[in-house]
Amino acid sequence: MPRQNAPTAGRHPPGYWRSLAGKALAVALGVATAMSLRGLLAPWLGLDSAPFVTAFPVVAAVAFFTGVGTGAVAAIGCALWIALPGLPPDIGSTEGWVQVALFLPAAFLVAFFAGQASHAQLM
């Protein structure tokens, strides 16, 4: 007879995307959404200021629904988008690379805590 309070290791919250294709789709949609929203906010924020303002919520959402690792991949995708020349916002200056260097560790922490929050719902 199974125990009623058995550990929930291996269980995922409802809506958790298990397949690799689902996780890849979540990352692609998340990065595209974050950077598109940032482009729409450019008239109010400025062309190159605050390039990651929309990336943090997307990293948190991707990590919450798909896991910590996938959230980290979304953070890397957002950083790569910013680093590509010709795609707005552009980080052509040294200050832009400092923003990327500060964004990645902070985004990894956001992904970690968002992923942990989704697992905490099981308890």
DSSP file with accessible surface (Angstrom, degrees, kcal/mol):
  #  RESIDUE AA STRUCTURE BP1 BP2  ACC     N-H-->O    O-->H-N    N-H-->O    O-->H-N    TCO  KAPPA ALPHA  PHI   PSI    X-CA   Y-CA   Z-CA
    1    1 A M              0   0  217      0, 0.0     2,-0.0     0, 0.0     0, 0.0   0.000 360.0 360.0 360.0 125.6    0.0    0.0    0.0
    2    2 A P        -     0   0  113      0, 0.0     2,-0.2     0, 0.0     3,-0.0  -0.361 360.0-109.0 -68.8 147.4    1.6    3.4   -1.0
    3    3 A R    >   -     0   0  182      1,-0.1     3,-0.9     2,-0.1     0, 0.0  -0.463  16.0-137.7 -73.0 145.1    2.3    5.9    1.6
    4    4 A Q  T 3  S+     0   0  170      1,-0.2    -1,-0.1    -2,-0.2     0, 0.0   0.848 102.3  44.9 -71.8 -33.1    0.0    9.0    1.6
    5    5 A N  T 3  S+     0   0  143      3,-0.0    -1,-0.2     2,-0.0     3,-0.1  -0.146  80.0 153.7-105.1  37.9    2.9   11.4    2.3
    6    6 A A    <   -     0   0   51     -3,-0.9     0, 0.0     1,-0.1     0, 0.0  -0.348  55.0 -93.0 -64.7 146.2    5.4    9.9   -0.2
    7    7 A P        -     0   0  108      0, 0.0    -1,-0.1     0, 0.0   116,-0.0  -0.263  26.7-135.7 -59.7 150.7    8.0   12.3   -1.5
    8    8 A T    >   +     0   0   28     -3,-0.1     3,-2.1     2,-0.1     2,-0.1   0.116  50.5 145.1 -97.7  21.4    7.0   14.0   -4.7
    9    9 A A  T 3  S+     0   0   95      1,-0.3     3,-0.1     3,-0.0    -3,-0.0  -0.368  70.8  22.8 -60.9 134.4   10.3   13.6   -6.4
   10   10 A G  T 3  S+     0   0   64      1,-0.4     2,-0.3    -2,-0.1    -1,-0.3   0.244  98.2 112.8  92.5 -15.8    9.8   13.1  -10.1
   11   11 A R    <   -     0   0  146     -3,-2.1    -1,-0.4   108,-0.1   111,-0.1  -0.678  51.2-156.8 -88.7 147.8    6.4   14.7  -10.2
   12   12 A H        -     0   0   56     -2,-0.3     3,-0.1    -3,-0.1     4,-0.1  -0.914  23.5-101.6-122.5 149.5    5.9   17.9  -12.0
   13   13 A P    >   -     0   0    9      0, 0.0     3,-1.9     0, 0.0   106,-0.1  -0.223  56.0 -78.0 -63.9 158.6    3.3   20.6  -11.5
   14   14 A P  T 3  S+     0   0  121      0, 0.0     3,-0.1     0, 0.0     0, 0.0  -0.303 121.1  26.9 -57.1 138.5    0.4   20.7  -13.9
   15   15 A G  T 3  S+     0   0   48      1,-0.3     2,-0.3    -3,-0.1     0, 0.0   0.445  82.3 149.4  88.7  -1.9    1.3   22.3  -17.2
   16   16 A Y    <   -     0   0   37     -3,-1.9     2,-0.7     1,-0.1    -1,-0.3  -0.506  45.3-133.6 -67.8 128.9    5.0   21.3  -16.8
   17   17 A W        +     0   0   99     48,-1.6    -1,-0.1    -2,-0.3     9,-0.0  -0.750  30.2 172.4 -89.6 116.4    6.4   20.8  -20.3
   18   18 A R        +     0   0  168     -2,-0.7    -1,-0.2    -6,-0.0     2,-0.1   0.797  47.2  88.3 -94.5 -32.1    8.4   17.6  -20.4
   19   19 A S  S  > S-     0   0   70      1,-0.1     4,-2.1     4,-0.0     5,-0.2  -0.356  74.8-130.7 -74.9 150.2    9.2   17.1  -24.0
   20   20 A L  H  > S+     0   0  145      1,-0.2     4,-2.7     2,-0.2     5,-0.2   0.892 109.9  53.8 -63.9 -37.7   12.4   18.6  -25.5
   21   21 A A  H  > S+     0   0   77      1,-0.2     4,-2.4     2,-0.2    -1,-0.2   0.909 108.4  49.7 -64.9 -39.8   10.3   20.1  -28.4
   22   22 A G  H  > S+     0   0   13      2,-0.2     4,-2.3     1,-0.2    -1,-0.2   0.905 112.1  47.4 -65.3 -40.4    8.0   21.8  -25.9
   23   23 A K  H  X S+     0   0   49     -4,-2.1     4,-2.3     2,-0.2    -2,-0.2   0.911 111.9  49.9 -67.9 -40.6   10.9   23.3  -24.0
   24   24 A A  H  X S+     0   0   58     -4,-2.7     4,-2.7     1,-0.2    -2,-0.2   0.903 111.0  50.0 -63.8 -39.8   12.5   24.5  -27.2
   25   25 A L  H  X S+     0   0   97     -4,-2.4     4,-2.9     2,-0.2     5,-0.3   0.910 109.3  51.6 -64.4 -40.7    9.3   26.1  -28.2
   26   26 A A  H  X S+     0   0   11     -4,-2.3     4,-2.3     2,-0.2    -2,-0.2   0.913 112.0  46.3 -62.8 -42.3    8.9   27.8  -24.8
   27   27 A V  H  X S+     0   0   22     -4,-2.3     4,-2.9     2,-0.2     5,-0.3   0.948 114.4  46.9 -64.9 -47.7   12.5   29.2  -25.1
   28   28 A A  H  X S+     0   0   60     -4,-2.7     4,-2.4     1,-0.2     5,-0.2   0.935 116.3  43.7 -62.5 -46.0   12.0   30.4  -28.7
   29   29 A L  H  X S+     0   0   95     -4,-2.9     4,-2.5    -5,-0.2    -1,-0.2   0.891 114.5  51.3 -65.6 -38.9    8.6   32.0  -27.9
   30   30 A G  H  X S+     0   0    9     -4,-2.3     4,-2.8    -5,-0.3     5,-0.2   0.945 112.5  43.7 -64.1 -48.3    9.9   33.5  -24.7
   31   31 A V  H  X S+     0   0   14     -4,-2.9     4,-2.5     2,-0.2     5,-0.3   0.938 115.8  48.1 -64.1 -45.6   13.0   35.1  -26.3
   32   32 A A  H  X S+     0   0   39     -4,-2.4     4,-2.1    -5,-0.3    -1,-0.2   0.913 114.1  47.3 -63.0 -40.1   11.0   36.4  -29.3
   33   33 A T  H  X S+     0   0   70     -4,-2.5     4,-2.7    -5,-0.2     5,-0.2   0.937 112.7  48.4 -65.9 -46.4    8.3   37.8  -27.0
   34   34 A A  H  X S+     0   0    0     -4,-2.8     4,-2.0     1,-0.2    -2,-0.2   0.939 116.0  42.2 -61.1 -46.6   10.7   39.5  -24.6
   35   35 A M  H  X S+     0   0    3     -4,-2.5     4,-1.9    -5,-0.2    -1,-0.2   0.849 113.7  52.1 -75.0 -29.9   12.8   41.1  -27.4
   36   36 A S  H  X S+     0   0   69     -4,-2.1     4,-2.0    -5,-0.3    -1,-0.2   0.924 110.4  48.4 -68.5 -42.9    9.7   42.1  -29.4
   37   37 A L  H  X S+     0   0   84     -4,-2.7     4,-1.6     1,-0.2    -2,-0.2   0.892 109.6  53.2 -63.0 -38.2    8.1   43.8  -26.3
   38   38 A R  H  X S+     0   0    1     -4,-2.0     4,-0.5    -5,-0.2    -1,-0.2   0.906 107.3  51.7 -63.6 -38.3   11.4   45.6  -25.7
   39   39 A G  H >< S+     0   0   31     -4,-1.9     3,-0.8     1,-0.2    -1,-0.2   0.890 108.1  51.3 -63.9 -37.5   11.4   46.8  -29.3
   40   40 A L  H 3< S+     0   0  119     -4,-2.0    -1,-0.2     1,-0.2    -2,-0.2   0.800 109.3  51.0 -69.3 -28.0    7.8   48.2  -28.7
   41   41 A L  H >X S+     0   0   65     -4,-1.6     4,-2.5     1,-0.2     3,-1.1   0.509  82.0  98.6 -85.6  -4.1    9.0   50.0  -25.6
   42   42 A A  H <X S+     0   0   18     -3,-0.8     4,-2.4    -4,-0.5    -1,-0.2   0.845  74.6  58.6 -56.0 -38.7   11.9   51.6  -27.4
   43   43 A P  H 34 S+     0   0  106      0, 0.0    -1,-0.3     0, 0.0    -2,-0.1   0.849 117.1  33.9 -62.0 -28.6   10.1   55.0  -27.9
   44   44 A W  H <4 S+     0   0  204     -3,-1.1    -2,-0.2    -4,-0.2    -3,-0.1   0.809 127.3  36.1 -93.9 -34.1    9.6   55.4  -24.2
   45   45 A L  H  < S-     0   0   63     -4,-2.5    -3,-0.2     1,-0.2     4,-0.1   0.676 113.0-106.5 -91.9 -20.6   12.8   53.7  -22.8
   46   46 A G     <  -     0   0   30     -4,-2.4    -1,-0.2    -5,-0.4    -2,-0.1  -0.166  34.8 -81.7 102.2 157.5   15.2   54.8  -25.5
   47   47 A L  S    S+     0   0  115      1,-0.2    43,-0.1    -4,-0.1    -1,-0.1   0.898 121.4  14.1 -66.0 -42.1   16.8   52.8  -28.2
   48   48 A D  S    S+     0   0   81     41,-0.1     2,-0.3    -3,-0.1    -1,-0.2   0.351  98.4 105.5-120.5   6.1   19.6   51.1  -26.2
   49   49 A S  S    S+     0   0   56      1,-0.2    -4,-0.1    -7,-0.1    47,-0.0  -0.636  87.1   5.5 -89.9 148.5   18.8   51.8  -22.6
   50   50 A A  S >  S+     0   0   44     -2,-0.3     3,-1.3     1,-0.1     4,-0.2   0.928  70.8 175.4  50.4  59.8   17.5   49.0  -20.3
   51   51 A P  T 3  S+     0   0    3      0, 0.0     3,-0.3     0, 0.0    -1,-0.1   0.766  73.8  46.4 -68.6 -20.9   17.8   46.2  -22.9
   52   52 A F  T >> S+     0   0   15      1,-0.2     4,-1.3     2,-0.1     3,-0.6   0.227  73.4 111.7-107.1  17.1   16.8   43.4  -20.5
   53   53 A V  T <4 S+     0   0   72     -3,-1.3    -1,-0.2     1,-0.3    -3,-0.1   0.844  89.0  35.4 -62.8 -32.3   13.7   45.0  -18.9
   54   54 A T  T 3> S+     0   0   15     -3,-0.3     4,-1.0    -4,-0.2    -1,-0.3   0.560 105.6  72.5 -96.1  -7.6   11.4   42.5  -20.6
   55   55 A A  H <> S+     0   0    0     -3,-0.6     4,-2.7     2,-0.2     5,-0.2   0.871  87.5  60.8 -76.2 -36.1   13.8   39.5  -20.4
   56   56 A F  H  X S+     0   0   68     -4,-1.3     4,-2.4     1,-0.2     5,-0.2   0.929 104.9  46.1 -61.4 -46.9   13.5   39.0  -16.6
   57   57 A P  H  > S+     0   0   83      0, 0.0     4,-2.4     0, 0.0    -1,-0.2   0.900 114.1  49.9 -63.5 -34.5    9.8   38.2  -16.6
   58   58 A V  H  X S+     0   0   20     -4,-1.0     4,-2.9     2,-0.2     5,-0.3   0.925 109.4  50.3 -69.6 -41.4   10.1   35.9  -19.6
   59   59 A V  H  X S+     0   0    0     -4,-2.7     4,-2.5     1,-0.2     5,-0.2   0.930 112.2  48.8 -60.9 -42.5   13.0   34.0  -17.9
   60   60 A A  H  X S+     0   0   30     -4,-2.4     4,-2.3    -5,-0.2    -2,-0.2   0.926 112.8  47.0 -63.8 -43.1   10.9   33.6  -14.8
   61   61 A A  H  X S+     0   0   47     -4,-2.4     4,-2.2     2,-0.2     5,-0.2   0.928 113.1  47.8 -66.8 -43.1    7.9   32.4  -16.7
   62   62 A V  H  X>S+     0   0   13     -4,-2.9     4,-2.3     1,-0.2     5,-0.5   0.934 114.4  46.7 -64.3 -43.5    9.9   29.9  -18.8
   63   63 A A  H  X5S+     0   0    0     -4,-2.5     4,-1.6    -5,-0.3    -1,-0.2   0.891 110.8  53.2 -65.7 -36.8   11.6   28.6  -15.7
   64   64 A F  H  <5S+     0   0   52     -4,-2.3    -1,-0.2    -5,-0.2    -2,-0.2   0.915 119.6  32.0 -65.1 -42.0    8.4   28.3  -13.8
   65   65 A F  H  <5S+     0   0  105     -4,-2.2   -48,-1.6    -5,-0.2    -2,-0.2   0.704 134.9  22.5 -91.4 -21.1    6.6   26.2  -16.5
   66   66 A T  H  <5S-     0   0    1     -4,-2.3    -3,-0.2     1,-0.2    -2,-0.2   0.575 111.2 -91.9-123.5 -16.1    9.5   24.2  -17.9
   67   67 A G     X< -     0   0    4     -4,-1.6     4,-1.9    -5,-0.5    -1,-0.2  -0.406  39.1 -73.9 122.5 165.2   12.3   24.1  -15.3
   68   68 A V  H  > S+     0   0   45      1,-0.2     4,-2.2     2,-0.2     5,-0.2   0.907 123.4  51.7 -63.2 -46.4   15.4   25.9  -14.2
   69   69 A G  H  > S+     0   0   52      1,-0.2     4,-2.0     2,-0.2    -1,-0.2   0.901 110.0  48.6 -61.4 -40.8   17.6   24.7  -17.0
   70   70 A T  H  > S+     0   0   16      2,-0.2     4,-2.2     1,-0.2    -1,-0.2   0.880 109.2  53.4 -69.3 -35.4   15.2   25.9  -19.7
   71   71 A G  H  X S+     0   0    0     -4,-1.9     4,-2.0     2,-0.2    -2,-0.2   0.899 108.0  51.1 -63.5 -38.1   14.9   29.2  -18.0
   72   72 A A  H  X S+     0   0   23     -4,-2.2     4,-2.3     2,-0.2    -2,-0.2   0.892 108.1  51.9 -66.2 -37.7   18.7   29.5  -18.0
   73   73 A V  H  X S+     0   0   79     -4,-2.0     4,-2.6     1,-0.2    -2,-0.2   0.898 107.6  52.7 -65.4 -37.8   18.7   28.8  -21.8
   74   74 A A  H  X S+     0   0    0     -4,-2.2     4,-2.4     2,-0.2    -1,-0.2   0.900 107.7  51.6 -63.6 -38.7   16.1   31.5  -22.3
   75   75 A A  H  X S+     0   0    0     -4,-2.0     4,-2.2     2,-0.2    -2,-0.2   0.925 110.5  47.8 -63.5 -42.4   18.3   33.9  -20.4
   76   76 A I  H  X S+     0   0   78     -4,-2.3     4,-2.7     1,-0.2    -2,-0.2   0.905 109.9  53.5 -65.0 -38.8   21.2   33.0  -22.7
   77   77 A G  H  X S+     0   0   19     -4,-2.6     4,-2.2     1,-0.2    -2,-0.2   0.911 108.8  48.4 -62.3 -41.6   18.9   33.4  -25.7
   78   78 A C  H  X S+     0   0    0     -4,-2.4     4,-2.0     2,-0.2    -1,-0.2   0.907 111.8  49.7 -65.1 -40.0   18.0   36.9  -24.6
   79   79 A A  H  X S+     0   0    8     -4,-2.2     4,-1.9     1,-0.2    -2,-0.2   0.901 110.9  49.6 -65.9 -39.2   21.7   37.8  -24.1
   80   80 A L  H  X S+     0   0  108     -4,-2.7     4,-1.4     2,-0.2    -1,-0.2   0.888 107.9  53.8 -65.8 -39.3   22.5   36.4  -27.6
   81   81 A W  H  < S+     0   0   69     -4,-2.2     3,-0.4     1,-0.2    -1,-0.2   0.928 110.5  46.5 -59.0 -45.2   19.7   38.4  -29.2
   82   82 A I  H  < S+     0   0    0     -4,-2.0     9,-0.8     1,-0.2    -1,-0.2   0.867 110.9  53.4 -65.4 -34.7   21.1   41.6  -27.6
   83   83 A A  H  < S+     0   0   30     -4,-1.9    -1,-0.2    -5,-0.2    -2,-0.2   0.725  86.2  97.4 -75.6 -21.4   24.6   40.7  -28.7
   84   84 A L  S >< S-     0   0   90     -4,-1.4     3,-1.1    -3,-0.4     2,-0.1  -0.518  79.1-123.4 -71.0 129.3   23.7   40.3  -32.3
   85   85 A P  T 3  S+     0   0  108      0, 0.0    -1,-0.1     0, 0.0    -2,-0.1  -0.450  90.8  26.6 -72.3 143.4   24.4   43.4  -34.4
   86   86 A G  T 3  S+     0   0   70      1,-0.2     4,-0.1    -2,-0.1    -2,-0.0   0.215  94.6 102.6  94.2 -17.7   21.5   44.9  -36.2
   87   87 A L  S <  S-     0   0   63     -3,-1.1    -1,-0.2    -6,-0.2    -3,-0.0  -0.884  81.4 -87.5 -99.3 127.4   18.8   43.6  -34.0
   88   88 A P  S    S+     0   0   72      0, 0.0   -49,-0.2     0, 0.0     2,-0.1  -0.485 108.7  43.8 -75.5 148.3   17.4   46.2  -31.6
   89   89 A P  S    S-     0   0    3      0, 0.0     2,-0.4     0, 0.0   -41,-0.1   0.649  83.0-164.1 -75.7 149.9   18.4   46.9  -28.9
   90   90 A D        -     0   0   65    -43,-0.1     2,-0.4    -2,-0.1     3,-0.2  -0.800  16.4-159.1-105.7 138.5   22.0   47.0  -29.9
   91   91 A I        +     0   0    8     -9,-0.8     6,-0.1    -2,-0.4     9,-0.1  -0.552  33.5 148.4-113.5  68.6   24.9   46.9  -27.4
   92   92 A G        +     0   0   69     -2,-0.4    -1,-0.2     4,-0.1     2,-0.1   0.708  53.2  73.1 -75.6 -16.5   27.7   48.3  -29.4
   93   93 A S  S  > S-     0   0   69     -3,-0.2     4,-1.1     1,-0.1     3,-0.3  -0.419  91.0-110.1 -97.5 171.4   29.5   50.0  -26.5
   94   94 A T  H  > S+     0   0  118      1,-0.2     4,-1.6     2,-0.2     3,-0.2   0.857 117.4  62.1 -65.9 -33.6   31.5   48.6  -23.7
   95   95 A E  H  > S+     0   0  132      1,-0.2     4,-1.9     2,-0.2    -1,-0.2   0.864  98.2  57.1 -61.7 -34.6   28.7   49.6  -21.3
   96   96 A G  H  > S+     0   0    3     -3,-0.3     4,-1.9     1,-0.2    -1,-0.2   0.888 104.5  50.4 -64.3 -39.0   26.4   47.2  -23.2
   97   97 A W  H  X S+     0   0  136     -4,-1.1     4,-2.4    -3,-0.2    -1,-0.2   0.842 107.0  54.8 -70.2 -30.6   28.7   44.2  -22.5
   98   98 A V  H  X S+     0   0   78     -4,-1.6     4,-1.9     2,-0.2    -2,-0.2   0.910 106.3  52.3 -65.7 -39.2   28.8   45.1  -18.9
   99   99 A Q  H  X S+     0   0   51     -4,-1.9     4,-2.4     2,-0.2    -2,-0.2   0.903 109.8  48.4 -62.6 -40.1   25.0   45.0  -18.9
  100  100 A V  H  X S+     0   0   13     -4,-1.9     4,-2.3     2,-0.2    -1,-0.2   0.928 110.0  52.2 -64.3 -43.0   25.1   41.5  -20.4
  101  101 A A  H  < S+     0   0   63     -4,-2.4    -2,-0.2     1,-0.2    -1,-0.2   0.823 115.3  41.5 -64.5 -30.6   27.7   40.4  -17.8
  102  102 A L  H  X S+     0   0  122     -4,-1.9     4,-1.3    -5,-0.1    -1,-0.2   0.807 112.2  55.7 -83.2 -32.2   25.4   41.6  -15.1
  103  103 A F  H  X S+     0   0    7     -4,-2.4     4,-3.2    -5,-0.2     5,-0.3   0.922  99.3  58.5 -67.0 -45.9   22.2   40.3  -16.6
  104  104 A L  H  X S+     0   0   44     -4,-2.3     4,-2.4     1,-0.2     5,-0.2   0.932 108.3  41.6 -59.5 -50.8   23.3   36.7  -17.0
  105  105 A P  H  > S+     0   0   75      0, 0.0     4,-1.9     0, 0.0    -1,-0.2   0.923 117.7  48.8 -63.4 -38.0   24.0   35.9  -13.3
  106  106 A A  H  X S+     0   0   39     -4,-1.3     4,-2.2     1,-0.2    -2,-0.2   0.914 112.0  48.6 -66.0 -39.5   20.9   37.8  -12.2
  107  107 A A  H  X S+     0   0    0     -4,-3.2     4,-2.8     2,-0.2    -1,-0.2   0.870 107.5  55.2 -68.7 -35.0   18.8   36.0  -14.8
  108  108 A F  H  X S+     0   0   80     -4,-2.4     4,-2.4    -5,-0.3    -1,-0.2   0.899 108.8  48.6 -64.2 -38.0   20.2   32.6  -13.7
  109  109 A L  H  X S+     0   0  102     -4,-1.9     4,-2.7     2,-0.2     5,-0.3   0.910 110.7  50.3 -66.2 -41.8   19.1   33.4  -10.1
  110  110 A V  H  X S+     0   0   47     -4,-2.2     4,-2.6     1,-0.2     5,-0.3   0.934 111.9  48.3 -60.6 -44.1   15.6   34.4  -11.3
  111  111 A A  H  X S+     0   0    0     -4,-2.8     4,-2.5     1,-0.2     5,-0.2   0.915 111.5  50.5 -62.8 -42.2   15.4   31.1  -13.3
  112  112 A F  H  X S+     0   0   88     -4,-2.4     4,-2.3     1,-0.2    -2,-0.2   0.953 114.3  42.1 -62.2 -49.7   16.5   29.1  -10.2
  113  113 A F  H  X S+     0   0  132     -4,-2.7     4,-2.1     2,-0.2    -1,-0.2   0.875 114.9  50.2 -69.5 -35.5   14.0   30.7   -7.9
  114  114 A A  H  X S+     0   0   15     -4,-2.6     4,-1.7    -5,-0.3    -1,-0.2   0.915 112.1  48.3 -67.6 -39.7   11.2   30.6  -10.4
  115  115 A G  H  X S+     0   0    0     -4,-2.5     4,-1.5    -5,-0.3    -2,-0.2   0.900 112.1  49.0 -65.9 -38.2   11.9   26.9  -11.0
  116  116 A Q  H  X S+     0   0   86     -4,-2.3     4,-1.9    -5,-0.2    -1,-0.2   0.867 106.8  56.4 -68.7 -35.1   12.0   26.2   -7.3
  117  117 A A  H  X S+     0   0   48     -4,-2.1     4,-0.8     1,-0.2    -1,-0.2   0.882 104.8  52.0 -64.2 -36.6    8.7   28.0   -6.8
  118  118 A S  H  < S+     0   0    0     -4,-1.7     3,-0.4     1,-0.2     4,-0.3   0.886 111.6  46.5 -69.1 -33.7    7.0   25.8   -9.3
  119  119 A H  H >< S+     0   0   60     -4,-1.5     3,-1.3     1,-0.2     4,-0.4   0.794 103.1  63.9 -75.4 -27.2    8.3   22.7   -7.5
  120  120 A A  H >< S+     0   0   62     -4,-1.9     3,-1.1     1,-0.3    -1,-0.2   0.753  88.4  70.4 -68.8 -21.1    7.3   24.1   -4.1
  121  121 A Q  T 3< S+     0   0  122     -4,-0.8    -1,-0.3    -3,-0.4    -2,-0.2   0.744  89.9  62.7 -66.4 -21.3    3.7   24.0   -5.3
  122  122 A L  T <         0   0   29     -3,-1.3    -1,-0.2    -4,-0.3    -2,-0.2   0.728 360.0 360.0 -75.4 -23.1    3.8   20.2   -5.0
  123  123 A M    <         0   0  177     -3,-1.1    -3,-0.0    -4,-0.4    -4,-0.0  -0.150 360.0 360.0 -76.0 360.0    4.5   20.2   -1.3
